[in-house]
Amino acid sequence: MDFTGKRVLVTGGKRGIGRGIVEAFLEAGARVAVNGTTVETTAKAIRELGGGTRVVAAPGSVATVAGGWTIA
């Protein structure tokens, strides 16, 4: 699959299955935003992935929506 020029967000992309998905999208040419709950652990994952311009950190909880709503 060719994802060149595409942008994707992978939630839980720091480790495990999510990390594998990040790696697959990078191999397919995508620019990938890696989501994790903390700045520190997300930055660590970006460093482990080699950094560069095609992978960026997107730390934060996807369970909390703007306005204070929480997804249970």
Secondary structure, 3 states (H helix, E strand, C coil): CCCCCCEEEECCCCCHHHHHHHHHHHHCCCEEEECCCCHHHHHHHHHHCCCCCCEEECCCCCCEECCCEECC
